[in-house]
Amino acid sequence: MTNAYLPQKTKEELADQLVEDYTWELIEKIMMKELTICETCDNIFPYIPQKRFCDECNREKKIAYDRVNREKNNARQRAHYRANREKISARRRKYREENHEKIAERDRKYYEENREKISAKRRKYYEENREKILAQQRKYARENREKINARKRVLYRKKIRGE
């Protein structure tokens, strides 16, 4: 029940009152260390001790740092790989053995989705390097004549037998 003698608040006054209440609630939570304000973008996020920046700002700072220090990071990764080549290769080999079907399925799916792009890339490479590729094929044929002929004999025998 409203009292007819009391002045009614307008919508703007009610909205201002809500904003003010909300603002005081935020300030109170910040003072009680339940919320924190990001130092760069004024985003509000849950309080974590020692955390001054929101996740978005941290992500942007990391991307910017990585972009500036790309060469240094790549050199560090190359040095790490050279020092630990055996461990890394063993870990990759083990992963491939354990997840062979998963990897093959992922590759098949990628090929199906990007067949035209892959074919165009292969055609372009062949056109640009045609002479080099044909020279490599001729060299292989010269050096492995017996191996090639043995394979052809096996295929010929299978064809004759009707297998």
DSSP file (Angstrom, degrees, kcal/mol; ACC not computed):
  #  RESIDUE AA STRUCTURE BP1 BP2  ACC     N-H-->O    O-->H-N    N-H-->O    O-->H-N    TCO  KAPPA ALPHA  PHI   PSI    X-CA   Y-CA   Z-CA
    1    1 A M              0   0    0      0, 0.0     2,-0.4     0, 0.0     0, 0.0   0.000 360.0 360.0 360.0 132.0    0.0    0.0    0.0
    2    2 A T        -     0   0    0      2,-0.0     2,-0.6     3,-0.0     6,-0.0  -0.786 360.0-121.9-102.6 146.3    1.3    3.4   -1.0
    3    3 A N    >   -     0   0    0     -2,-0.4     3,-0.9     1,-0.1     0, 0.0  -0.775  13.9-150.9 -86.7 123.5    0.5    6.5    0.9
    4    4 A A  T 3  S+     0   0    0     -2,-0.6    -1,-0.1     1,-0.2     4,-0.1   0.707  93.8  58.0 -67.7 -21.0   -1.1    9.0   -1.4
    5    5 A Y  T 3  S+     0   0    0      2,-0.1    -1,-0.2    -3,-0.0    -2,-0.0   0.706  89.3  84.0 -85.2 -19.4    0.3   11.9    0.6
    6    6 A L  S <  S-     0   0    0     -3,-0.9     2,-0.1     1,-0.1    -4,-0.0  -0.631  90.2-108.1 -83.5 141.3    4.0   10.9    0.2
    7    7 A P        -     0   0    0      0, 0.0     2,-0.3     0, 0.0    -2,-0.1  -0.451  33.0-126.6 -68.0 139.6    5.7   12.0   -3.1
    8    8 A Q        -     0   0    0     -2,-0.1     2,-0.3    -4,-0.1    -4,-0.0  -0.628  20.0-120.1 -86.4 143.9    6.3    9.2   -5.6
    9    9 A K        -     0   0    0     -2,-0.3     2,-0.1     1,-0.1    -1,-0.0  -0.610  25.6-125.6 -83.4 143.0    9.8    8.6   -7.0
   10   10 A T     >  -     0   0    0     -2,-0.3     4,-2.2     1,-0.1     5,-0.2  -0.336  26.4-104.9 -79.7 168.9   10.3    8.8  -10.7
   11   11 A K  H  > S+     0   0    0      1,-0.2     4,-2.6     2,-0.2     5,-0.2   0.873 121.7  53.5 -62.1 -37.5   11.8    6.0  -12.7
   12   12 A E  H  > S+     0   0    0      2,-0.2     4,-2.7     1,-0.2    -1,-0.2   0.905 108.6  48.7 -65.0 -41.0   15.1    8.0  -13.1
   13   13 A E  H  > S+     0   0    0      2,-0.2     4,-2.2     1,-0.2    -1,-0.2   0.897 111.9  49.3 -65.4 -39.5   15.3    8.5   -9.3
   14   14 A L  H  X S+     0   0    0     -4,-2.2     4,-2.4     2,-0.2    -2,-0.2   0.915 111.9  48.6 -64.9 -42.3   14.7    4.8   -8.8
   15   15 A A  H  X S+     0   0    0     -4,-2.6     4,-2.5     1,-0.2    -2,-0.2   0.922 111.6  49.4 -64.1 -43.1   17.4    3.9  -11.3
   16   16 A D  H  X S+     0   0    0     -4,-2.7     4,-2.5     1,-0.2    -1,-0.2   0.894 110.5  51.0 -61.6 -39.5   19.8    6.3   -9.7
   17   17 A Q  H  X S+     0   0    0     -4,-2.2     4,-2.5     2,-0.2    -1,-0.2   0.899 110.3  49.1 -64.9 -41.2   19.1    4.8   -6.3
   18   18 A L  H  X S+     0   0    0     -4,-2.4     4,-2.8     2,-0.2    -2,-0.2   0.925 111.9  48.3 -64.2 -44.0   19.7    1.3   -7.7
   19   19 A V  H  X S+     0   0    0     -4,-2.5     4,-2.8     2,-0.2    -2,-0.2   0.920 112.7  48.8 -62.0 -43.8   23.0    2.4   -9.3
   20   20 A E  H  X S+     0   0    0     -4,-2.5     4,-2.5     2,-0.2    -1,-0.2   0.916 112.4  47.7 -63.4 -43.3   24.1    4.1   -6.0
   21   21 A D  H  X S+     0   0    0     -4,-2.5     4,-2.2     2,-0.2    -2,-0.2   0.923 113.6  48.0 -61.8 -44.0   23.2    1.0   -4.0
   22   22 A Y  H  X S+     0   0    0     -4,-2.8     4,-2.4     2,-0.2    -2,-0.2   0.900 111.2  51.1 -63.6 -41.4   25.0   -1.3   -6.4
   23   23 A T  H  X S+     0   0    0     -4,-2.8     4,-2.7     1,-0.2    -2,-0.2   0.925 110.9  47.3 -62.7 -45.4   28.1    1.0   -6.3
   24   24 A W  H  X S+     0   0    0     -4,-2.5     4,-2.5     1,-0.2    -1,-0.2   0.875 110.5  53.1 -65.1 -35.3   28.2    1.1   -2.6
   25   25 A E  H  X S+     0   0    0     -4,-2.2     4,-2.2     2,-0.2    -2,-0.2   0.916 110.7  46.9 -64.5 -42.7   27.8   -2.7   -2.6
   26   26 A L  H  X S+     0   0    0     -4,-2.4     4,-2.5     2,-0.2    -2,-0.2   0.930 112.4  49.5 -63.6 -45.6   30.8   -3.1   -4.9
   27   27 A I  H  X S+     0   0    0     -4,-2.7     4,-2.5     1,-0.2    -2,-0.2   0.908 110.8  50.5 -60.6 -42.0   32.9   -0.6   -2.9
   28   28 A E  H  X S+     0   0    0     -4,-2.5     4,-2.0     1,-0.2    -1,-0.2   0.914 110.9  48.2 -62.9 -42.5   32.0   -2.6    0.3
   29   29 A K  H  <>S+     0   0    0     -4,-2.2     5,-3.2     2,-0.2     6,-1.1   0.865 111.4  50.7 -66.4 -35.3   33.0   -5.9   -1.4
   30   30 A I  H ><5S+     0   0    0     -4,-2.5     3,-1.2     3,-0.2    -2,-0.2   0.918 111.1  48.3 -67.1 -41.8   36.3   -4.4   -2.6
   31   31 A M  H 3<5S+     0   0    0     -4,-2.5    -2,-0.2     1,-0.3    -1,-0.2   0.855 110.8  50.6 -65.5 -34.3   37.0   -3.1    0.9
   32   32 A M  T 3<5S-     0   0    0     -4,-2.0    -1,-0.3    -5,-0.2    -2,-0.2   0.391 117.0-117.5 -83.2   4.0   36.2   -6.5    2.4
   33   33 A K  T < 5S+     0   0    0     -3,-1.2    -3,-0.2     2,-0.2    -2,-0.1   0.880  83.1 119.0  59.3  43.4   38.6   -8.0   -0.2
   34   34 A E  S   <S+     0   0    0     -5,-3.2    13,-1.9     1,-0.2     2,-0.3   0.665  78.2  28.0 -98.8 -28.2   36.0  -10.1   -1.9
   35   35 A L  E     -A   46   0A   0     -6,-1.1     2,-0.3    11,-0.3    -1,-0.2  -0.899  67.1-158.6-130.7 159.7   36.5   -8.3   -5.3
   36   36 A T  E     -A   45   0A   0      9,-2.7     9,-2.4    -2,-0.3     2,-0.5  -0.963  15.4-131.1-135.8 152.3   39.4   -6.5   -7.0
   37   37 A I  E     -A   44   0A   0     -2,-0.3     7,-0.2     7,-0.2     2,-0.1  -0.912  28.8-117.7-105.8 131.3   39.6   -3.9   -9.8
   38   38 A C     >  -     0   0    0      5,-3.3     4,-1.1    -2,-0.5    15,-0.2  -0.410  17.0-137.9 -64.6 139.3   42.1   -4.5  -12.6
   39   39 A E  T  4 S+     0   0    0     13,-1.8    -1,-0.1     1,-0.2    14,-0.1   0.719  96.2  36.3 -74.8 -20.8   44.8   -1.8  -12.8
   40   40 A T  T  4 S+     0   0    0     12,-0.2    -1,-0.2     3,-0.1    13,-0.1   0.851 132.1  17.6-100.6 -40.3   44.7   -1.5  -16.6
   41   41 A C  T  4 S-     0   0    0      2,-0.1    -2,-0.1    13,-0.0     3,-0.1   0.420  91.1-122.5-116.7   2.0   41.1   -1.9  -17.7
   42   42 A D     <  +     0   0    0     -4,-1.1     2,-0.2     1,-0.2    -3,-0.1   0.750  55.1 157.5  60.8  26.1   39.0   -1.4  -14.5
   43   43 A N        -     0   0    0     -6,-0.0    -5,-3.3     1,-0.0     2,-0.5  -0.532  38.6-130.9 -74.5 148.4   37.5   -4.8  -14.8
   44   44 A I  E     +A   37   0A   0     -7,-0.2    -7,-0.2    -2,-0.2    -1,-0.0  -0.902  35.8 161.5-106.8 129.9   36.1   -6.3  -11.6
   45   45 A F  E     -A   36   0A   0     -9,-2.4    -9,-2.7    -2,-0.5     3,-0.1  -0.937  46.5 -72.2-142.3 162.6   37.1   -9.8  -10.7
   46   46 A P  E     -A   35   0A   0      0, 0.0   -11,-0.3     0, 0.0     2,-0.2  -0.237  60.7 -99.2 -58.4 143.1   37.2  -12.1   -7.6
   47   47 A Y        +     0   0    0    -13,-1.9   -11,-0.0     3,-0.0    -3,-0.0  -0.424  45.0 170.6 -69.4 131.1   39.9  -11.2   -5.1
   48   48 A I    >   -     0   0    0      3,-0.3     3,-2.1    -2,-0.2   -14,-0.0  -0.982  42.1-105.0-135.7 127.4   43.1  -13.3   -5.2
   49   49 A P  T 3  S+     0   0    0      0, 0.0     3,-0.1     0, 0.0   -16,-0.0  -0.218 102.7   8.6 -54.6 140.3   46.1  -12.1   -3.1
   50   50 A Q  T 3  S+     0   0    0      1,-0.2     2,-0.7     2,-0.0    -3,-0.0   0.403  95.5 124.4  71.8  -0.5   48.8  -10.5   -5.2
   51   51 A K    <   +     0   0    0     -3,-2.1    -3,-0.3     1,-0.2    -1,-0.2  -0.822  23.4 161.3 -96.6 116.8   46.7  -10.5   -8.4
   52   52 A R        +     0   0    0     -2,-0.7   -13,-1.8    -3,-0.1     2,-0.3   0.600  56.7  56.5-107.7 -15.9   46.5   -7.0   -9.9
   53   53 A F  S    S-     0   0    0    -15,-0.2    -1,-0.1   -14,-0.1   -15,-0.1  -0.909  79.4-117.6-123.4 146.9   45.4   -7.7  -13.4
   54   54 A C     >  -     0   0    0     -2,-0.3     4,-2.3     1,-0.1     5,-0.2  -0.246  36.5-102.5 -73.3 167.8   42.4   -9.5  -14.9
   55   55 A D  H  > S+     0   0    0      1,-0.2     4,-2.5     2,-0.2     5,-0.2   0.874 120.5  54.5 -61.3 -39.3   42.8  -12.7  -17.0
   56   56 A E  H  > S+     0   0    0      2,-0.2     4,-2.4     1,-0.2    -1,-0.2   0.923 110.4  45.3 -62.6 -44.3   42.1  -10.8  -20.3
   57   57 A C  H  > S+     0   0    0      2,-0.2     4,-2.7     1,-0.2    -1,-0.2   0.904 112.6  51.1 -66.7 -40.7   44.9   -8.2  -19.5
   58   58 A N  H  X S+     0   0    0     -4,-2.3     4,-2.3     2,-0.2    -2,-0.2   0.912 110.7  49.4 -61.3 -41.4   47.3  -10.9  -18.5
   59   59 A R  H  X S+     0   0    0     -4,-2.5     4,-2.4     2,-0.2    -2,-0.2   0.928 111.9  47.8 -63.3 -45.1   46.6  -12.8  -21.7
   60   60 A E  H  X S+     0   0    0     -4,-2.4     4,-2.4     1,-0.2    -2,-0.2   0.903 111.7  50.4 -63.0 -41.2   47.2   -9.6  -23.8
   61   61 A K  H  X S+     0   0    0     -4,-2.7     4,-2.4     2,-0.2    -1,-0.2   0.898 111.0  49.1 -63.7 -40.0   50.4   -8.9  -21.9
   62   62 A K  H  X S+     0   0    0     -4,-2.3     4,-2.8     2,-0.2    -2,-0.2   0.915 111.1  49.1 -66.1 -42.8   51.7  -12.4  -22.5
   63   63 A I  H  X S+     0   0    0     -4,-2.4     4,-2.2     2,-0.2    -2,-0.2   0.920 112.6  48.1 -62.3 -43.5   50.8  -12.3  -26.2
   64   64 A A  H  X S+     0   0    0     -4,-2.4     4,-2.1     2,-0.2    -2,-0.2   0.912 112.8  48.3 -63.9 -42.2   52.6   -8.9  -26.5
   65   65 A Y  H  X S+     0   0    0     -4,-2.4     4,-2.6     1,-0.2    -2,-0.2   0.929 111.8  49.3 -63.1 -45.5   55.7  -10.2  -24.7
   66   66 A D  H  < S+     0   0    0     -4,-2.8    -1,-0.2     1,-0.2    -2,-0.2   0.886 110.2  51.5 -62.1 -38.4   55.8  -13.4  -26.8
   67   67 A R  H >< S+     0   0    0     -4,-2.2     3,-0.7    -5,-0.2    -1,-0.2   0.910 113.9  43.3 -64.9 -42.1   55.6  -11.3  -30.0
   68   68 A V  H 3< S+     0   0    0     -4,-2.1     3,-0.3     1,-0.2    -2,-0.2   0.874 122.2  38.1 -70.7 -38.2   58.4   -9.0  -28.9
   69   69 A N  T 3X S+     0   0    0     -4,-2.6     4,-2.4     1,-0.2    -1,-0.2  -0.029  76.0 124.3-106.5  29.4   60.7  -11.9  -27.6
   70   70 A R  H <> S+     0   0    0     -3,-0.7     4,-2.7     1,-0.2     5,-0.2   0.912  75.1  47.4 -57.5 -47.7   59.9  -14.5  -30.3
   71   71 A E  H  > S+     0   0    0     -3,-0.3     4,-2.5     1,-0.2    -1,-0.2   0.909 112.3  49.3 -63.0 -43.0   63.5  -15.0  -31.4
   72   72 A K  H  > S+     0   0    0      2,-0.2     4,-2.2     1,-0.2    -1,-0.2   0.919 113.2  47.0 -62.7 -43.7   64.8  -15.4  -27.8
   73   73 A N  H  X S+     0   0    0     -4,-2.4     4,-2.4     2,-0.2    -2,-0.2   0.912 111.9  50.2 -64.6 -42.8   62.0  -17.9  -27.0
   74   74 A N  H  X S+     0   0    0     -4,-2.7     4,-2.5    -5,-0.2    -2,-0.2   0.900 110.2  50.4 -63.2 -40.0   62.7  -19.9  -30.2
   75   75 A A  H  X S+     0   0    0     -4,-2.5     4,-2.3     2,-0.2    -1,-0.2   0.907 110.7  49.4 -63.8 -41.7   66.4  -20.0  -29.4
   76   76 A R  H  X S+     0   0    0     -4,-2.2     4,-2.3     2,-0.2    -2,-0.2   0.907 111.8  48.6 -64.0 -41.4   65.7  -21.2  -25.8
   77   77 A Q  H  X S+     0   0    0     -4,-2.4     4,-2.6     2,-0.2    -2,-0.2   0.903 110.8  50.4 -66.0 -40.5   63.3  -23.9  -27.2
   78   78 A R  H  X S+     0   0    0     -4,-2.5     4,-2.6     2,-0.2    -2,-0.2   0.918 111.2  48.7 -62.3 -42.9   65.9  -25.1  -29.8
   79   79 A A  H  X S+     0   0    0     -4,-2.3     4,-2.2     2,-0.2    -2,-0.2   0.908 111.8  49.3 -63.4 -41.7   68.6  -25.3  -27.1
   80   80 A H  H  X S+     0   0    0     -4,-2.3     4,-1.9     2,-0.2    -2,-0.2   0.915 111.5  49.1 -62.9 -42.7   66.2  -27.3  -24.8
   81   81 A Y  H  < S+     0   0    0     -4,-2.6     4,-0.3     1,-0.2    -2,-0.2   0.922 111.0  49.6 -64.3 -43.1   65.3  -29.6  -27.7
   82   82 A R  H >< S+     0   0    0     -4,-2.6     3,-0.6     1,-0.2    -1,-0.2   0.903 113.9  46.1 -61.2 -40.6   69.0  -30.2  -28.5
   83   83 A A  H 3< S+     0   0    0     -4,-2.2    -1,-0.2     1,-0.2    -2,-0.2   0.803 126.1  29.0 -72.5 -29.2   69.8  -30.9  -24.9
   84   84 A N  T 3X S+     0   0    0     -4,-1.9     4,-2.5    -5,-0.2     5,-0.3  -0.009  76.7 129.2-122.0  28.4   66.8  -33.3  -24.4
   85   85 A R  H <> S+     0   0    0     -3,-0.6     4,-2.7    -4,-0.3     5,-0.2   0.870  74.5  50.2 -54.6 -43.5   66.3  -34.7  -27.9
   86   86 A E  H  > S+     0   0    0      2,-0.2     4,-2.5     1,-0.2    -1,-0.2   0.930 112.8  45.2 -64.8 -45.9   66.3  -38.4  -26.7
   87   87 A K  H  > S+     0   0    0      2,-0.2     4,-2.5     1,-0.2    -2,-0.2   0.928 115.3  47.4 -62.9 -44.9   63.7  -37.8  -24.0
   88   88 A I  H  X S+     0   0    0     -4,-2.5     4,-2.4     1,-0.2    -2,-0.2   0.919 113.1  47.9 -64.5 -43.9   61.5  -35.7  -26.2
   89   89 A S  H  X S+     0   0    0     -4,-2.7     4,-2.8    -5,-0.3    -1,-0.2   0.911 112.2  49.7 -63.2 -42.3   61.7  -38.2  -29.1
   90   90 A A  H  X S+     0   0    0     -4,-2.5     4,-2.6    -5,-0.2    -2,-0.2   0.915 110.9  49.6 -62.8 -42.7   60.9  -41.1  -26.7
   91   91 A R  H  X S+     0   0    0     -4,-2.5     4,-2.2     2,-0.2    -2,-0.2   0.908 113.4  46.2 -63.5 -41.6   57.9  -39.3  -25.3
   92   92 A R  H  X S+     0   0    0     -4,-2.4     4,-2.7     2,-0.2    -2,-0.2   0.908 112.4  50.6 -67.2 -41.7   56.6  -38.5  -28.8
   93   93 A R  H  X S+     0   0    0     -4,-2.8     4,-2.4     1,-0.2    -2,-0.2   0.931 111.1  48.6 -60.3 -46.2   57.1  -42.1  -29.9
   94   94 A K  H  X S+     0   0    0     -4,-2.6     4,-2.3     1,-0.2    -1,-0.2   0.911 111.5  49.8 -61.7 -42.9   55.3  -43.5  -26.9
   95   95 A Y  H  X S+     0   0    0     -4,-2.2     4,-2.3     1,-0.2    -1,-0.2   0.926 110.7  49.6 -61.7 -45.0   52.4  -41.1  -27.5
   96   96 A R  H  < S+     0   0    0     -4,-2.7    -1,-0.2     1,-0.2    -2,-0.2   0.892 111.5  49.2 -62.4 -39.2   52.1  -42.1  -31.1
   97   97 A E  H >< S+     0   0    0     -4,-2.4     3,-0.7     1,-0.2    -1,-0.2   0.920 115.7  42.5 -65.2 -42.9   52.2  -45.8  -30.2
   98   98 A E  H 3< S+     0   0    0     -4,-2.3    -2,-0.2     1,-0.2    -1,-0.2   0.803 125.5  33.2 -74.4 -29.2   49.5  -45.3  -27.6
   99   99 A N  T 3X S+     0   0    0     -4,-2.3     4,-2.5    -5,-0.2     5,-0.2  -0.078  74.4 128.1-120.2  33.0   47.3  -43.0  -29.6
  100  100 A H  H <> S+     0   0    0     -3,-0.7     4,-2.6     1,-0.2     5,-0.2   0.910  77.4  46.1 -58.0 -46.0   47.8  -44.3  -33.2
  101  101 A E  H  > S+     0   0    0      1,-0.2     4,-2.6     2,-0.2    -1,-0.2   0.908 112.4  50.7 -64.7 -41.6   44.1  -44.6  -34.0
  102  102 A K  H  > S+     0   0    0      2,-0.2     4,-2.1     1,-0.2    -1,-0.2   0.910 112.7  46.1 -63.4 -42.8   43.3  -41.2  -32.5
  103  103 A I  H  X S+     0   0    0     -4,-2.5     4,-2.5     2,-0.2    -2,-0.2   0.921 112.9  49.6 -66.4 -44.3   46.0  -39.5  -34.6
  104  104 A A  H  X S+     0   0    0     -4,-2.6     4,-2.6    -5,-0.2    -2,-0.2   0.913 111.2  49.5 -62.2 -42.4   45.0  -41.4  -37.8
  105  105 A E  H  X S+     0   0    0     -4,-2.6     4,-2.5     2,-0.2    -1,-0.2   0.908 110.8  49.7 -63.0 -42.6   41.4  -40.4  -37.3
  106  106 A R  H  X S+     0   0    0     -4,-2.1     4,-2.4     2,-0.2    -2,-0.2   0.911 112.2  48.1 -62.1 -42.8   42.3  -36.7  -36.7
  107  107 A D  H  X S+     0   0    0     -4,-2.5     4,-2.5     2,-0.2    -2,-0.2   0.905 111.6  49.7 -65.2 -41.4   44.5  -36.8  -39.9
  108  108 A R  H  X S+     0   0    0     -4,-2.6     4,-2.5     2,-0.2    -2,-0.2   0.930 111.7  48.6 -62.1 -44.8   41.7  -38.4  -41.9
  109  109 A K  H  X S+     0   0    0     -4,-2.5     4,-2.2     1,-0.2    -2,-0.2   0.917 111.9  49.0 -62.2 -43.9   39.2  -35.8  -40.7
  110  110 A Y  H  X S+     0   0    0     -4,-2.4     4,-1.8     1,-0.2    -1,-0.2   0.916 111.5  49.9 -61.9 -43.2   41.6  -32.9  -41.5
  111  111 A Y  H  < S+     0   0    0     -4,-2.5     4,-0.3     1,-0.2    -2,-0.2   0.917 110.3  49.7 -63.5 -42.9   42.2  -34.3  -45.0
  112  112 A E  H >< S+     0   0    0     -4,-2.5     3,-0.6     1,-0.2    -1,-0.2   0.899 114.3  45.2 -61.9 -40.4   38.5  -34.7  -45.7
  113  113 A E  H 3< S+     0   0    0     -4,-2.2    -1,-0.2     1,-0.2    -2,-0.2   0.779 125.5  30.9 -74.5 -25.8   37.8  -31.1  -44.6
  114  114 A N  T 3X S+     0   0    0     -4,-1.8     4,-2.5    -5,-0.2     5,-0.2  -0.011  76.4 126.7-124.0  28.8   40.8  -29.6  -46.5
  115  115 A R  H <> S+     0   0    0     -3,-0.6     4,-2.6    -4,-0.3     5,-0.2   0.901  76.6  47.0 -56.6 -47.3   41.1  -31.8  -49.5
  116  116 A E  H  > S+     0   0    0      1,-0.2     4,-2.5     2,-0.2    -1,-0.2   0.917 113.1  48.6 -63.7 -43.4   41.0  -29.0  -52.1
  117  117 A K  H  > S+     0   0    0      2,-0.2     4,-2.1     1,-0.2    -1,-0.2   0.914 113.6  46.7 -63.8 -43.0   43.5  -26.9  -50.2
  118  118 A I  H  X S+     0   0    0     -4,-2.5     4,-2.4     2,-0.2    -2,-0.2   0.920 112.9  49.2 -65.6 -44.5   45.9  -29.8  -49.8
  119  119 A S  H  X S+     0   0    0     -4,-2.6     4,-2.7    -5,-0.2     5,-0.2   0.911 111.0  49.9 -62.3 -42.8   45.6  -30.9  -53.4
  120  120 A A  H  X S+     0   0    0     -4,-2.5     4,-2.5    -5,-0.2    -1,-0.2   0.906 110.8  49.9 -62.7 -41.1   46.2  -27.3  -54.6
  121  121 A K  H  X S+     0   0    0     -4,-2.1     4,-2.3     2,-0.2    -2,-0.2   0.910 111.8  48.2 -64.5 -42.0   49.3  -27.0  -52.4
  122  122 A R  H  X S+     0   0    0     -4,-2.4     4,-2.6     2,-0.2    -2,-0.2   0.920 112.2  48.9 -64.0 -44.2   50.7  -30.3  -53.8
  123  123 A R  H  X S+     0   0    0     -4,-2.7     4,-2.8     2,-0.2     5,-0.2   0.928 111.4  49.6 -60.3 -45.5   50.0  -29.3  -57.4
  124  124 A K  H  X S+     0   0    0     -4,-2.5     4,-2.3     1,-0.2    -1,-0.2   0.923 111.9  47.9 -61.2 -44.9   51.7  -26.0  -56.9
  125  125 A Y  H  X S+     0   0    0     -4,-2.3     4,-2.1     1,-0.2    -1,-0.2   0.921 112.5  49.2 -62.4 -43.5   54.8  -27.6  -55.3
  126  126 A Y  H  < S+     0   0    0     -4,-2.6     4,-0.4     1,-0.2    -2,-0.2   0.916 111.2  49.3 -63.1 -42.7   55.0  -30.2  -58.1
  127  127 A E  H >< S+     0   0    0     -4,-2.8     3,-0.5     1,-0.2    -1,-0.2   0.897 114.5  45.0 -63.5 -39.8   54.8  -27.4  -60.7
  128  128 A E  H 3< S+     0   0    0     -4,-2.3    -1,-0.2     1,-0.2    -2,-0.2   0.817 126.8  29.1 -73.0 -30.0   57.5  -25.4  -59.0
  129  129 A N  T 3X S+     0   0    0     -4,-2.1     4,-2.5    -5,-0.2     5,-0.2  -0.005  78.8 126.4-121.4  27.3   59.8  -28.3  -58.4
  130  130 A R  H <> S+     0   0    0     -3,-0.5     4,-2.6    -4,-0.4     5,-0.2   0.908  75.8  46.0 -56.3 -50.2   58.9  -30.7  -61.3
  131  131 A E  H  > S+     0   0    0      1,-0.2     4,-2.2     2,-0.2    -1,-0.2   0.901 113.5  49.2 -63.4 -41.7   62.5  -31.1  -62.7
  132  132 A K  H  > S+     0   0    0      2,-0.2     4,-2.1     1,-0.2    -1,-0.2   0.916 112.6  47.7 -63.9 -43.2   63.9  -31.7  -59.2
  133  133 A I  H  X S+     0   0    0     -4,-2.5     4,-2.3     2,-0.2    -2,-0.2   0.928 112.5  48.2 -64.6 -46.2   61.3  -34.3  -58.4
  134  134 A L  H  X S+     0   0    0     -4,-2.6     4,-2.4    -5,-0.2    -1,-0.2   0.883 110.4  52.3 -63.6 -37.7   61.7  -36.1  -61.7
  135  135 A A  H  X S+     0   0    0     -4,-2.2     4,-2.4    -5,-0.2    -1,-0.2   0.900 109.4  49.7 -63.8 -40.8   65.5  -36.1  -61.2
  136  136 A Q  H  X S+     0   0    0     -4,-2.1     4,-2.4     2,-0.2    -2,-0.2   0.899 110.6  50.1 -65.0 -39.8   65.1  -37.7  -57.7
  137  137 A Q  H  X S+     0   0    0     -4,-2.3     4,-2.4     2,-0.2    -2,-0.2   0.914 111.2  48.3 -65.0 -42.6   62.8  -40.3  -59.1
  138  138 A R  H  X S+     0   0    0     -4,-2.4     4,-2.2     2,-0.2    -2,-0.2   0.915 111.7  50.1 -62.6 -42.9   65.3  -41.2  -61.9
  139  139 A K  H  X S+     0   0    0     -4,-2.4     4,-2.4     2,-0.2    -2,-0.2   0.922 111.4  48.2 -61.9 -45.0   68.1  -41.4  -59.4
  140  140 A Y  H  X S+     0   0    0     -4,-2.4     4,-2.0     1,-0.2    -1,-0.2   0.916 110.6  51.8 -61.6 -43.6   66.1  -43.7  -57.1
  141  141 A A  H  < S+     0   0    0     -4,-2.4    -1,-0.2     1,-0.2    -2,-0.2   0.892 111.7  46.9 -62.1 -40.1   65.1  -45.9  -60.1
  142  142 A R  H >< S+     0   0    0     -4,-2.2     3,-0.7     1,-0.2    -1,-0.2   0.924 116.3  43.2 -66.0 -44.6   68.8  -46.2  -61.1
  143  143 A E  H 3< S+     0   0    0     -4,-2.4    -2,-0.2     1,-0.2    -1,-0.2   0.737 123.2  35.8 -76.7 -22.5   70.0  -47.0  -57.5
  144  144 A N  T 3X S+     0   0    0     -4,-2.0     4,-2.3    -5,-0.2    -1,-0.2  -0.135  70.8 132.1-124.5  37.1   67.2  -49.5  -56.7
  145  145 A R  H <> S+     0   0    0     -3,-0.7     4,-2.6     1,-0.2     5,-0.2   0.894  75.8  48.9 -57.5 -44.2   66.6  -51.3  -59.9
  146  146 A E  H  > S+     0   0    0      1,-0.2     4,-2.5     2,-0.2    -1,-0.2   0.918 110.9  49.8 -64.5 -43.8   66.6  -54.7  -58.4
  147  147 A K  H  > S+     0   0    0      2,-0.2     4,-2.0     1,-0.2    -1,-0.2   0.916 113.0  46.8 -60.6 -44.6   64.2  -53.7  -55.6
  148  148 A I  H  X S+     0   0    0     -4,-2.3     4,-2.2     1,-0.2    -2,-0.2   0.919 112.6  49.1 -65.2 -44.8   61.8  -52.2  -58.1
  149  149 A N  H  X S+     0   0    0     -4,-2.6     4,-2.4    -5,-0.2    -2,-0.2   0.890 109.0  53.0 -63.7 -39.1   61.9  -55.2  -60.4
  150  150 A A  H  X S+     0   0    0     -4,-2.5     4,-2.1     2,-0.2    -1,-0.2   0.920 109.7  48.7 -61.8 -43.6   61.4  -57.6  -57.5
  151  151 A R  H  X S+     0   0    0     -4,-2.0     4,-2.3     1,-0.2    -2,-0.2   0.908 110.9  50.2 -61.7 -42.0   58.3  -55.7  -56.5
  152  152 A K  H  X S+     0   0    0     -4,-2.2     4,-2.5     1,-0.2    -1,-0.2   0.888 108.5  52.7 -64.9 -39.0   57.0  -55.8  -60.1
  153  153 A R  H  X S+     0   0    0     -4,-2.4     4,-2.6     2,-0.2    -1,-0.2   0.915 109.3  49.4 -62.6 -42.6   57.5  -59.5  -60.3
  154  154 A V  H  X S+     0   0    0     -4,-2.1     4,-2.2     1,-0.2    -2,-0.2   0.937 112.9  46.5 -62.0 -46.5   55.5  -60.1  -57.1
  155  155 A L  H  X S+     0   0    0     -4,-2.3     4,-2.0     1,-0.2    -1,-0.2   0.885 112.1  51.5 -63.3 -38.6   52.7  -57.9  -58.4
  156  156 A Y  H  X S+     0   0    0     -4,-2.5     4,-2.4     2,-0.2    -2,-0.2   0.914 109.6  49.3 -64.4 -43.8   52.8  -59.7  -61.8
  157  157 A R  H  X S+     0   0    0     -4,-2.6     4,-2.5     1,-0.2    -2,-0.2   0.901 110.4  50.5 -63.0 -40.9   52.6  -63.1  -60.2
  158  158 A K  H  X>S+     0   0    0     -4,-2.2     5,-2.2     1,-0.2     4,-1.0   0.901 110.6  50.0 -62.6 -39.9   49.6  -62.0  -58.0
  159  159 A K  H  <5S+     0   0    0     -4,-2.0     3,-0.3     2,-0.2    -2,-0.2   0.910 111.5  47.8 -65.4 -43.3   47.9  -60.8  -61.2
  160  160 A I  H  <5S+     0   0    0     -4,-2.4    -2,-0.2     1,-0.2    -1,-0.2   0.913 112.0  48.8 -64.9 -43.8   48.5  -64.0  -63.1
  161  161 A R  H  <5S-     0   0    0     -4,-2.5    -1,-0.2    -5,-0.2    -2,-0.2   0.683 112.2-121.5 -71.6 -17.2   47.2  -66.2  -60.2
  162  162 A G  T  <5       0   0    0     -4,-1.0    -3,-0.2    -3,-0.3    -2,-0.1   0.745 360.0 360.0  83.9  23.8   44.1  -64.0  -59.9
  163  163 A E      <       0   0    0     -5,-2.2    -4,-0.2    -6,-0.2    -5,-0.1   0.459 360.0 360.0 -81.6 360.0   44.8  -63.0  -56.3
